[in-house]
Amino acid sequence: MQDNAEQLLVSGTEAQKAAAKQLIATLDAQEAADTAALYERLDGLPVARRVVEAFTAVPLSDSERKTVQALLDHPGSTTTELSRACGHDNKIWQMHFGNLCKARQSYLWPAEKMETRDALFFSGILADADAANRFTMKPDVAAAFAELGLRAAAK
């Protein structure tokens, strides 16, 4: 519906454009209400419970599972090291991890602003990064993933 309404804003008649604008406003209001209701329901829950809720509602894809597993198996690693653990030649791990956090942000909590640039640090929702950009899963988050069946590999 949203896509059709947005197309009508560009190519529709004046009546269609007005109706499309109203539909988009209604959809936006419903999305805001749904998000507010979700935040209210989850507010005050422990971190681990929210993480379980998030990844139950929006399960990990195979690629996302590999991204999370790399961090569980290699705490204190750089993006390059974590990317290699996932089988990538480039530094793509942080983008993948940030995207999986962003996709579930409404169940978790807002990302904080990065200190080094004008952007949100989505990876920081579930992981800590030190000054050398070495990442470690937050303890409560690791416990939630363990509850979901993801644990660090035995060494």
C-alpha positions as CSV (number, residue, x, y, z in Angstrom):
1,M,0.0,0.0,0.0
2,Q,2.8,2.4,0.9
3,D,4.6,1.8,-2.3
4,N,1.5,2.3,-4.4
5,A,0.6,5.5,-2.5
6,E,4.1,6.8,-3.1
7,Q,3.8,6.1,-6.8
8,L,0.5,7.9,-6.9
9,L,2.1,10.9,-5.3
10,V,4.4,11.2,-8.3
11,S,2.1,10.1,-11.2
12,G,-1.5,10.2,-10.0
13,T,-4.3,12.6,-10.6
14,E,-4.8,15.4,-8.1
15,A,-7.5,13.3,-6.4
16,Q,-5.2,10.3,-6.3
17,K,-2.4,12.4,-4.9
18,A,-4.6,13.7,-2.1
19,A,-5.8,10.2,-1.2
20,A,-2.2,8.9,-1.4
21,K,-1.0,11.6,0.9
22,Q,-3.8,10.8,3.4
23,L,-3.0,7.1,3.3
24,I,0.7,7.6,3.9
25,A,-0.1,9.8,6.9
26,T,-2.5,7.2,8.2
27,L,0.1,4.4,7.7
28,D,2.8,6.6,9.4
29,A,0.6,7.3,12.4
30,Q,-0.2,3.6,12.7
31,E,3.5,2.7,12.6
32,A,4.2,5.3,15.3
33,A,1.4,3.9,17.5
34,D,2.6,0.3,17.0
35,T,6.2,1.3,17.9
36,A,5.0,3.2,21.0
37,A,2.9,0.2,22.1
38,L,5.9,-2.1,21.6
39,Y,8.2,0.2,23.6
40,E,5.7,0.3,26.4
41,R,5.3,-3.4,26.5
42,L,9.1,-4.0,26.5
43,D,10.0,-1.1,28.8
44,G,11.6,-2.2,32.0
45,L,12.3,-5.8,30.8
46,P,15.8,-7.0,31.4
47,V,18.2,-6.7,28.5
48,A,18.4,-10.4,27.9
49,R,14.6,-10.7,27.7
50,R,14.4,-7.9,25.2
51,V,17.1,-9.5,23.0
52,V,15.2,-12.8,23.2
53,E,12.0,-11.0,22.2
54,A,13.7,-9.2,19.3
55,F,15.3,-12.3,17.8
56,T,12.2,-14.4,18.3
57,A,10.0,-11.8,16.5
58,V,12.6,-11.3,13.8
59,P,14.7,-14.5,13.6
60,L,18.3,-14.5,12.4
61,S,18.9,-15.3,8.7
62,D,21.8,-17.8,8.1
63,S,24.1,-14.9,7.2
64,E,23.1,-13.0,10.4
65,R,23.6,-16.2,12.5
66,K,27.2,-16.4,11.1
67,T,27.8,-12.8,11.9
68,V,26.7,-13.2,15.5
69,Q,28.5,-16.5,15.9
70,A,31.8,-14.9,14.8
71,L,31.5,-12.4,17.6
72,L,30.6,-15.0,20.2
73,D,33.6,-17.2,19.0
74,H,36.1,-14.3,18.7
75,P,35.5,-11.7,21.4
76,G,37.9,-8.8,21.4
77,S,38.4,-9.0,17.7
78,T,38.6,-6.3,15.0
79,T,36.2,-5.9,12.2
80,T,38.8,-7.4,9.9
81,E,39.3,-10.4,12.1
82,L,35.5,-10.9,12.5
83,S,35.0,-10.5,8.7
84,R,37.6,-13.2,8.1
85,A,35.8,-15.5,10.6
86,C,32.7,-15.1,8.5
87,G,34.6,-16.0,5.3
88,H,34.8,-12.4,3.9
89,D,37.9,-10.8,2.5
90,N,36.8,-7.2,3.3
91,K,35.9,-5.4,6.4
92,I,32.1,-6.0,6.1
93,W,31.4,-7.6,9.5
94,Q,30.5,-4.4,11.3
95,M,28.1,-3.4,8.5
96,H,26.3,-6.7,8.7
97,F,26.2,-6.7,12.5
98,G,25.0,-3.1,12.6
99,N,22.3,-3.9,10.1
100,L,21.0,-6.9,12.1
101,C,20.9,-4.6,15.2
102,K,19.1,-1.9,13.3
103,A,16.5,-4.3,11.9
104,R,15.5,-5.1,15.5
105,Q,16.0,-1.7,17.1
106,S,12.3,-1.3,17.9
107,Y,12.5,-4.3,20.1
108,L,15.8,-3.4,21.7
109,W,16.8,0.3,22.4
110,P,18.0,3.2,20.4
111,A,21.5,3.2,19.0
112,E,23.8,5.9,20.5
113,K,25.5,8.5,18.3
114,M,29.1,7.7,17.3
115,E,31.8,9.9,18.8
116,T,33.9,9.9,15.7
117,R,31.3,10.8,13.1
118,D,27.8,12.0,12.6
119,A,26.0,8.6,12.6
120,L,24.4,6.2,14.9
121,F,26.4,3.2,16.2
122,F,24.0,0.4,15.6
123,S,26.6,-2.3,16.4
124,G,26.8,-0.8,19.9
125,I,23.3,-1.9,20.6
126,L,24.5,-5.5,21.2
127,A,28.2,-5.2,21.4
128,D,30.9,-3.1,23.0
129,A,33.8,-1.7,21.1
130,D,37.0,-0.4,22.7
131,A,39.2,2.4,21.5
132,A,41.1,0.0,19.2
133,N,37.7,-1.0,17.6
134,R,37.8,-4.5,19.1
135,F,34.3,-5.9,19.6
136,T,32.9,-8.0,22.4
137,M,29.3,-9.1,22.8
138,K,27.7,-7.5,25.8
139,P,27.3,-10.1,28.6
140,D,23.5,-9.9,28.9
141,V,23.2,-10.2,25.1
142,A,25.5,-13.2,25.1
143,A,23.3,-14.8,27.7
144,A,20.2,-14.1,25.6
145,F,21.8,-15.7,22.5
146,A,22.7,-18.7,24.6
147,E,19.0,-19.0,25.5
148,L,18.3,-18.9,21.8
149,G,20.8,-21.7,21.2
150,L,23.8,-19.6,20.1
151,R,26.9,-20.0,22.2
152,A,30.6,-19.6,21.7
153,A,32.3,-22.6,20.2
154,A,34.2,-24.8,22.7
155,K,37.9,-24.1,22.4
